[in-house]
């Protein structure tokens, strides 16, 4: 956890949230790549080795093929970091991803600050390959990251934003008709099958052929509210991979039995 998540740090978080909102509202075309930055920084988490996750290390991983193009988002967010220097990159990138969802019409996602930056390391965890099958998705999301089948389907819905690029994935084109609007159209388009002008990765199509995934696709296609509710929860889980605020607070409480009461009182005074 960041040393000194106090009133001053929390104020910088909220000021940065406002700046990110204004920046992304004025540059919505950047929202998809900012969201991708947040995803890729967190998705390297390996629950078995307890390494990787949302630790800001993606700054050192920009030459990895799956991260091609993300340097644009890193540069885009650097002025916010300079304006709010107390923020860790790990917190900044996850907060920016949450704001990117919100400004494009998506749900409000809870953000808990306190992620520490990894020191000059490159995480080794794998990112899902868009040409993979159901077994591949589960090997990355479930076995490696510790997420669930439901999280796989929910987080795939983020493809509502942005487009595929030939030089990054081998595919070219948007996934939905309005790639700057976060909604449930990813699922409605998926159920239509192949559509001229729209891209569907093999990892998208497998959501229809798997007996666990398909009912969730059908649910989210007909119920945007259910998708938004579940997306907010799954995105929060992803954004906290490798970061456990509950464990940190418990450790602090063991060191100082009065810590939690003092912290709650202190944070309340910040509001």
C-alpha positions as YAML, in Angstrom:
chain: A
units: angstrom
residues:
- id: 1
  name: UNK
  ca: [0.00, 0.00, 0.00]
- id: 2
  name: UNK
  ca: [1.14, 3.54, -0.59]
- id: 3
  name: UNK
  ca: [2.81, 4.96, 2.48]
- id: 4
  name: UNK
  ca: [0.65, 7.79, 3.71]
- id: 5
  name: UNK
  ca: [-2.81, 7.32, 2.14]
- id: 6
  name: UNK
  ca: [-4.05, 10.25, 4.17]
- id: 7
  name: UNK
  ca: [-6.23, 13.30, 3.60]
- id: 8
  name: UNK
  ca: [-3.67, 14.90, 1.32]
- id: 9
  name: UNK
  ca: [-3.37, 11.78, -0.83]
- id: 10
  name: UNK
  ca: [-7.14, 11.36, -0.96]
- id: 11
  name: UNK
  ca: [-7.53, 14.98, -2.01]
- id: 12
  name: UNK
  ca: [-5.07, 14.46, -4.86]
- id: 13
  name: UNK
  ca: [-7.03, 11.37, -5.90]
- id: 14
  name: UNK
  ca: [-10.26, 13.37, -6.11]
- id: 15
  name: UNK
  ca: [-8.57, 16.29, -7.88]
- id: 16
  name: UNK
  ca: [-7.02, 13.84, -10.35]
- id: 17
  name: UNK
  ca: [-10.42, 12.22, -10.87]
- id: 18
  name: UNK
  ca: [-11.85, 15.61, -11.87]
- id: 19
  name: UNK
  ca: [-8.92, 16.33, -14.18]
- id: 20
  name: UNK
  ca: [-9.23, 12.90, -15.78]
- id: 21
  name: UNK
  ca: [-12.96, 13.42, -16.27]
- id: 22
  name: UNK
  ca: [-12.38, 16.74, -18.00]
- id: 23
  name: UNK
  ca: [-9.48, 15.40, -20.06]
- id: 24
  name: UNK
  ca: [-11.33, 12.31, -21.26]
- id: 25
  name: UNK
  ca: [-14.61, 14.14, -21.81]
- id: 26
  name: UNK
  ca: [-12.74, 16.44, -24.19]
- id: 27
  name: UNK
  ca: [-10.82, 13.56, -25.78]
- id: 28
  name: UNK
  ca: [-13.25, 10.64, -25.82]
- id: 29
  name: UNK
  ca: [-11.31, 9.00, -28.62]
- id: 30
  name: UNK
  ca: [-8.65, 8.29, -25.97]
- id: 31
  name: UNK
  ca: [-11.03, 6.47, -23.61]
- id: 32
  name: UNK
  ca: [-10.62, 3.01, -25.23]
- id: 33
  name: UNK
  ca: [-6.81, 3.01, -25.10]
- id: 34
  name: UNK
  ca: [-6.84, 4.36, -21.53]
- id: 35
  name: UNK
  ca: [-9.16, 1.52, -20.53]
- id: 36
  name: UNK
  ca: [-6.86, -0.93, -22.29]
- id: 37
  name: UNK
  ca: [-3.91, 0.49, -20.34]
- id: 38
  name: UNK
  ca: [-5.72, -0.14, -17.05]
- id: 39
  name: UNK
  ca: [-6.69, -3.68, -18.11]
- id: 40
  name: UNK
  ca: [-3.22, -4.64, -19.26]
- id: 41
  name: UNK
  ca: [-1.50, -3.28, -16.17]
- id: 42
  name: UNK
  ca: [-3.76, -5.36, -13.92]
- id: 43
  name: UNK
  ca: [-4.11, -8.51, -16.04]
- id: 44
  name: UNK
  ca: [-0.53, -9.71, -15.51]
- id: 45
  name: UNK
  ca: [-1.46, -10.84, -11.99]
- id: 46
  name: UNK
  ca: [-0.45, -14.40, -11.14]
- id: 47
  name: UNK
  ca: [-2.25, -15.64, -8.07]
- id: 48
  name: UNK
  ca: [0.09, -18.62, -7.67]
- id: 49
  name: UNK
  ca: [3.27, -16.56, -7.46]
- id: 50
  name: UNK
  ca: [1.53, -13.48, -6.03]
- id: 51
  name: UNK
  ca: [3.25, -11.31, -8.64]
- id: 52
  name: UNK
  ca: [2.09, -8.75, -11.18]
- id: 53
  name: UNK
  ca: [-1.24, -6.99, -11.11]
- id: 54
  name: UNK
  ca: [-2.17, -3.33, -10.88]
- id: 55
  name: UNK
  ca: [1.23, -1.99, -9.94]
- id: 56
  name: UNK
  ca: [2.07, 0.54, -12.67]
- id: 57
  name: UNK
  ca: [4.76, -1.71, -14.16]
- id: 58
  name: UNK
  ca: [3.22, -1.51, -17.62]
- id: 59
  name: UNK
  ca: [5.41, 1.57, -18.12]
- id: 60
  name: UNK
  ca: [8.30, -0.92, -18.37]
- id: 61
  name: UNK
  ca: [6.40, -3.36, -20.58]
- id: 62
  name: UNK
  ca: [5.46, -1.19, -23.54]
- id: 63
  name: UNK
  ca: [7.67, -3.20, -25.91]
- id: 64
  name: UNK
  ca: [5.74, -6.40, -25.20]
- id: 65
  name: UNK
  ca: [3.68, -7.21, -28.33]
- id: 66
  name: UNK
  ca: [0.31, -7.34, -26.49]
- id: 67
  name: UNK
  ca: [0.92, -3.78, -25.25]
- id: 68
  name: UNK
  ca: [1.55, -2.24, -28.65]
- id: 69
  name: UNK
  ca: [-0.08, 1.20, -28.83]
- id: 70
  name: UNK
  ca: [-0.48, 1.62, -25.08]
- id: 71
  name: UNK
  ca: [2.42, 4.08, -24.98]
- id: 72
  name: UNK
  ca: [-0.09, 6.59, -26.38]
- id: 73
  name: UNK
  ca: [-2.19, 6.29, -23.22]
- id: 74
  name: UNK
  ca: [0.86, 6.46, -20.95]
- id: 75
  name: UNK
  ca: [1.92, 9.75, -22.56]
- id: 76
  name: UNK
  ca: [-1.66, 11.05, -22.49]
- id: 77
  name: UNK
  ca: [-1.89, 10.58, -18.72]
- id: 78
  name: UNK
  ca: [1.55, 11.93, -17.84]
- id: 79
  name: UNK
  ca: [0.38, 15.57, -17.39]
- id: 80
  name: UNK
  ca: [-2.11, 14.38, -14.76]
- id: 81
  name: UNK
  ca: [0.68, 12.55, -12.94]
- id: 82
  name: UNK
  ca: [2.88, 15.65, -13.02]
- id: 83
  name: UNK
  ca: [0.06, 17.79, -11.65]
- id: 84
  name: UNK
  ca: [-0.64, 15.29, -8.85]
- id: 85
  name: UNK
  ca: [2.82, 13.88, -8.05]
- id: 86
  name: UNK
  ca: [1.76, 12.06, -4.87]
- id: 87
  name: UNK
  ca: [-0.32, 9.61, -6.91]
- id: 88
  name: UNK
  ca: [1.30, 6.33, -7.78]
- id: 89
  name: UNK
  ca: [1.16, 5.30, -11.41]
- id: 90
  name: UNK
  ca: [-0.67, 2.18, -10.24]
- id: 91
  name: UNK
  ca: [-3.49, 4.24, -8.75]
- id: 92
  name: UNK
  ca: [-3.49, 6.72, -11.63]
- id: 93
  name: UNK
  ca: [-3.88, 4.07, -14.34]
- id: 94
  name: UNK
  ca: [-6.71, 2.26, -12.56]
- id: 95
  name: UNK
  ca: [-8.51, 5.50, -11.73]
- id: 96
  name: UNK
  ca: [-8.16, 6.60, -15.36]
- id: 97
  name: UNK
  ca: [-9.69, 3.32, -16.57]
- id: 98
  name: UNK
  ca: [-12.66, 3.79, -14.26]
- id: 99
  name: UNK
  ca: [-13.17, 7.36, -15.46]
- id: 100
  name: UNK
  ca: [-12.88, 6.24, -19.10]
- id: 101
  name: UNK
  ca: [-15.83, 3.89, -18.56]
- id: 102
  name: UNK
  ca: [-17.88, 6.60, -16.87]
- id: 103
  name: UNK
  ca: [-17.37, 9.39, -19.43]
- id: 104
  name: UNK
  ca: [-18.41, 7.08, -22.28]
- id: 105
  name: UNK
  ca: [-21.70, 6.23, -20.62]
- id: 106
  name: UNK
  ca: [-20.77, 3.26, -18.46]
- id: 107
  name: UNK
  ca: [-21.41, 2.50, -14.80]
- id: 108
  name: UNK
  ca: [-19.85, 4.09, -11.74]
- id: 109
  name: UNK
  ca: [-17.09, 1.83, -10.44]
- id: 110
  name: UNK
  ca: [-15.84, 2.01, -6.87]
- id: 111
  name: UNK
  ca: [-12.19, 3.00, -6.54]
- id: 112
  name: UNK
  ca: [-10.07, 2.20, -3.50]
- id: 113
  name: UNK
  ca: [-6.68, 4.01, -3.49]
- id: 114
  name: UNK
  ca: [-3.41, 2.71, -2.13]
- id: 115
  name: UNK
  ca: [-1.68, 0.68, -4.86]
- id: 116
  name: UNK
  ca: [2.10, 0.83, -4.68]
- id: 117
  name: UNK
  ca: [4.25, 1.15, -7.79]
- id: 118
  name: UNK
  ca: [6.49, -1.74, -8.70]
- id: 119
  name: UNK
  ca: [10.11, -0.65, -8.82]
- id: 120
  name: UNK
  ca: [11.57, -0.95, -12.32]
- id: 121
  name: UNK
  ca: [10.17, -4.43, -12.93]
- id: 122
  name: UNK
  ca: [8.45, -6.07, -15.86]
- id: 123
  name: UNK
  ca: [5.65, -8.46, -14.96]
- id: 124
  name: UNK
  ca: [5.69, -11.91, -16.54]
- id: 125
  name: UNK
  ca: [1.99, -12.75, -16.39]
- id: 126
  name: UNK
  ca: [0.19, -13.49, -19.66]
- id: 127
  name: UNK
  ca: [-2.43, -11.33, -21.39]
- id: 128
  name: UNK
  ca: [-5.30, -13.14, -23.17]
- id: 129
  name: UNK
  ca: [-4.59, -13.92, -26.82]
- id: 130
  name: UNK
  ca: [-7.53, -12.81, -29.02]
- id: 131
  name: UNK
  ca: [-7.17, -16.02, -31.05]
- id: 132
  name: UNK
  ca: [-7.58, -18.27, -28.02]
- id: 133
  name: UNK
  ca: [-10.37, -20.69, -27.18]
- id: 134
  name: UNK
  ca: [-12.44, -21.18, -24.00]
- id: 135
  name: UNK
  ca: [-9.67, -23.19, -22.35]
- id: 136
  name: UNK
  ca: [-7.22, -20.37, -23.03]
- id: 137
  name: UNK
  ca: [-9.56, -17.76, -21.55]
- id: 138
  name: UNK
  ca: [-9.99, -19.84, -18.41]
- id: 139
  name: UNK
  ca: [-6.25, -20.48, -18.13]
- id: 140
  name: UNK
  ca: [-5.60, -16.73, -18.02]
- id: 141
  name: UNK
  ca: [-8.63, -15.29, -16.22]
- id: 142
  name: UNK
  ca: [-9.38, -18.15, -13.81]
- id: 143
  name: UNK
  ca: [-6.16, -20.13, -13.29]
- id: 144
  name: UNK
  ca: [-3.72, -17.23, -13.52]
- id: 145
  name: UNK
  ca: [-5.67, -14.18, -12.30]
- id: 146
  name: UNK
  ca: [-8.09, -15.93, -9.96]
- id: 147
  name: UNK
  ca: [-11.22, -14.48, -11.57]
- id: 148
  name: UNK
  ca: [-14.35, -16.40, -12.62]
- id: 149
  name: UNK
  ca: [-16.20, -17.53, -15.74]
- id: 150
  name: UNK
  ca: [-18.68, -14.74, -15.11]
- id: 151
  name: UNK
  ca: [-15.87, -12.18, -14.97]
- id: 152
  name: UNK
  ca: [-14.64, -13.41, -18.36]
- id: 153
  name: UNK
  ca: [-17.99, -12.67, -20.02]
- id: 154
  name: UNK
  ca: [-18.55, -9.40, -18.13]
- id: 155
  name: UNK
  ca: [-15.10, -7.95, -18.82]
- id: 156
  name: UNK
  ca: [-15.32, -8.96, -22.49]
- id: 157
  name: UNK
  ca: [-18.14, -6.42, -22.70]
- id: 158
  name: UNK
  ca: [-15.53, -3.67, -22.48]
- id: 159
  name: UNK
  ca: [-14.98, -4.36, -26.20]
- id: 160
  name: UNK
  ca: [-17.94, -2.05, -26.67]
- id: 161
  name: UNK
  ca: [-15.27, 0.64, -26.55]
- id: 162
  name: UNK
  ca: [-12.65, 1.03, -29.22]
- id: 163
  name: UNK
  ca: [-11.57, -1.07, -32.16]
- id: 164
  name: UNK
  ca: [-9.09, -3.73, -33.19]
- id: 165
  name: UNK
  ca: [-5.94, -2.73, -35.05]
- id: 166
  name: UNK
  ca: [-4.25, -4.89, -37.66]
- id: 167
  name: UNK
  ca: [-0.76, -4.17, -36.33]
- id: 168
  name: UNK
  ca: [-1.74, -5.15, -32.77]
- id: 169
  name: UNK
  ca: [-4.13, -8.09, -32.96]
- id: 170
  name: UNK
  ca: [-4.20, -9.03, -36.64]
- id: 171
  name: UNK
  ca: [-7.79, -7.78, -36.87]
- id: 172
  name: UNK
  ca: [-9.05, -4.39, -37.98]
- id: 173
  name: UNK
  ca: [-12.29, -2.60, -37.16]
- id: 174
  name: UNK
  ca: [-14.69, -1.79, -34.30]
- id: 175
  name: UNK
  ca: [-16.67, -4.32, -32.31]
- id: 176
  name: UNK
  ca: [-19.83, -2.19, -32.18]
- id: 177
  name: UNK
  ca: [-21.54, 0.51, -34.24]
- id: 178
  name: UNK
  ca: [-20.63, 3.23, -31.74]
- id: 179
  name: UNK
  ca: [-17.15, 2.43, -30.41]
- id: 180
  name: UNK
  ca: [-17.04, 5.49, -28.14]
- id: 181
  name: UNK
  ca: [-20.14, 4.52, -26.16]
- id: 182
  name: UNK
  ca: [-19.95, 2.06, -23.28]
- id: 183
  name: UNK
  ca: [-23.15, 0.00, -23.32]
- id: 184
  name: UNK
  ca: [-24.29, -3.60, -23.83]
- id: 185
  name: UNK
  ca: [-24.10, -3.50, -27.64]
- id: 186
  name: UNK
  ca: [-21.08, -5.83, -27.61]
- id: 187
  name: UNK
  ca: [-23.44, -8.63, -26.61]
- id: 188
  name: UNK
  ca: [-26.25, -7.74, -28.99]
- id: 189
  name: UNK
  ca: [-23.78, -7.62, -31.88]
- id: 190
  name: UNK
  ca: [-22.20, -10.89, -30.78]
- id: 191
  name: UNK
  ca: [-25.55, -12.67, -30.94]
- id: 192
  name: UNK
  ca: [-26.08, -11.44, -34.51]
- id: 193
  name: UNK
  ca: [-23.11, -13.43, -35.75]
- id: 194
  name: UNK
  ca: [-20.61, -12.15, -38.30]
- id: 195
  name: UNK
  ca: [-21.54, -8.64, -39.40]
- id: 196
  name: UNK
  ca: [-19.92, -6.67, -42.21]
- id: 197
  name: UNK
  ca: [-17.72, -3.91, -40.84]
- id: 198
  name: UNK
  ca: [-17.52, -5.29, -37.30]
- id: 199
  name: UNK
  ca: [-14.82, -7.42, -35.70]
- id: 200
  name: UNK
  ca: [-15.32, -10.50, -33.55]
- id: 201
  name: UNK
  ca: [-12.22, -12.13, -32.09]
- id: 202
  name: UNK
  ca: [-12.18, -15.92, -31.71]
- id: 203
  name: UNK
  ca: [-12.26, -15.20, -27.96]
- id: 204
  name: UNK
  ca: [-15.50, -13.28, -28.53]
- id: 205
  name: UNK
  ca: [-17.13, -16.01, -30.62]
- id: 206
  name: UNK
  ca: [-16.26, -18.70, -28.07]
- id: 207
  name: UNK
  ca: [-18.56, -16.95, -25.60]
- id: 208
  name: UNK
  ca: [-21.44, -18.23, -27.72]
- id: 209
  name: UNK
  ca: [-20.26, -21.83, -28.04]
- id: 210
  name: UNK
  ca: [-19.51, -22.41, -24.36]
- id: 211
  name: UNK
  ca: [-22.45, -23.62, -22.26]
- id: 212
  name: UNK
  ca: [-21.47, -21.47, -19.27]
- id: 213
  name: UNK
  ca: [-20.63, -18.31, -21.19]
- id: 214
  name: UNK
  ca: [-23.58, -18.19, -23.60]
- id: 215
  name: UNK
  ca: [-26.41, -17.68, -21.06]
- id: 216
  name: UNK
  ca: [-24.53, -14.70, -19.65]
- id: 217
  name: UNK
  ca: [-24.12, -13.19, -23.13]
- id: 218
  name: UNK
  ca: [-27.86, -13.57, -23.64]
- id: 219
  name: UNK
  ca: [-28.61, -11.99, -20.26]
- id: 220
  name: UNK
  ca: [-26.45, -8.95, -20.87]
- id: 221
  name: UNK
  ca: [-27.76, -8.51, -24.43]
- id: 222
  name: UNK
  ca: [-31.30, -8.07, -23.14]
- id: 223
  name: UNK
  ca: [-30.56, -6.36, -19.81]
- id: 224
  name: UNK
  ca: [-28.14, -3.44, -19.81]
- id: 225
  name: UNK
  ca: [-28.80, -2.81, -16.14]
- id: 226
  name: UNK
  ca: [-27.63, -6.33, -15.23]
- id: 227
  name: UNK
  ca: [-24.52, -5.83, -17.35]
- id: 228
  name: UNK
  ca: [-23.69, -2.49, -15.74]
- id: 229
  name: UNK
  ca: [-24.22, -3.89, -12.24]
- id: 230
  name: UNK
  ca: [-22.00, -6.91, -12.86]
- id: 231
  name: UNK
  ca: [-19.42, -4.95, -14.85]
- id: 232
  name: UNK
  ca: [-18.88, -2.50, -11.98]
- id: 233
  name: UNK
  ca: [-18.10, -5.43, -9.67]
- id: 234
  name: UNK
  ca: [-15.88, -7.33, -12.11]
- id: 235
  name: UNK
  ca: [-13.93, -4.24, -13.12]
- id: 236
  name: UNK
  ca: [-13.28, -3.41, -9.47]
- id: 237
  name: UNK
  ca: [-11.96, -6.94, -8.92]
- id: 238
  name: UNK
  ca: [-9.66, -6.60, -11.92]
- id: 239
  name: UNK
  ca: [-8.43, -3.18, -10.79]
- id: 240
  name: UNK
  ca: [-7.44, -4.62, -7.40]
- id: 241
  name: UNK
  ca: [-5.50, -7.67, -8.60]
- id: 242
  name: UNK
  ca: [-2.29, -7.76, -6.59]
- id: 243
  name: UNK
  ca: [-3.69, -5.15, -4.19]
- id: 244
  name: UNK
  ca: [-5.59, -6.16, -1.06]
- id: 245
  name: UNK
  ca: [-6.66, -3.18, 1.04]
- id: 246
  name: UNK
  ca: [-8.42, -5.43, 3.56]
- id: 247
  name: UNK
  ca: [-5.25, -7.39, 4.27]
- id: 248
  name: UNK
  ca: [-3.25, -4.18, 4.63]
- id: 249
  name: UNK
  ca: [-5.75, -2.68, 7.06]
- id: 250
  name: UNK
  ca: [-5.74, -5.93, 9.05]
- id: 251
  name: UNK
  ca: [-1.95, -5.85, 9.30]
- id: 252
  name: UNK
  ca: [-2.03, -2.21, 10.37]
- id: 253
  name: UNK
  ca: [-4.66, -3.09, 12.99]
- id: 254
  name: UNK
  ca: [-2.41, -5.84, 14.39]
- id: 255
  name: UNK
  ca: [0.43, -3.36, 14.65]
- id: 256
  name: UNK
  ca: [-1.80, -0.76, 16.27]
- id: 257
  name: UNK
  ca: [-5.18, -1.87, 17.67]
- id: 258
  name: UNK
  ca: [-6.42, 1.73, 17.52]
- id: 259
  name: UNK
  ca: [-5.43, 2.16, 13.88]
- id: 260
  name: UNK
  ca: [-8.74, 1.33, 12.21]
- id: 261
  name: UNK
  ca: [-10.85, 3.58, 14.43]
- id: 262
  name: UNK
  ca: [-8.34, 6.38, 13.98]
- id: 263
  name: UNK
  ca: [-8.23, 5.85, 10.22]
- id: 264
  name: UNK
  ca: [-12.01, 5.88, 9.79]
- id: 265
  name: UNK
  ca: [-12.24, 9.07, 11.86]
- id: 266
  name: UNK
  ca: [-9.37, 10.65, 9.95]
- id: 267
  name: UNK
  ca: [-10.80, 9.80, 6.50]
- id: 268
  name: UNK
  ca: [-14.23, 11.06, 7.54]
- id: 269
  name: UNK
  ca: [-12.67, 14.41, 8.32]
- id: 270
  name: UNK
  ca: [-11.31, 14.56, 4.76]
- id: 271
  name: UNK
  ca: [-14.82, 14.64, 3.29]
...
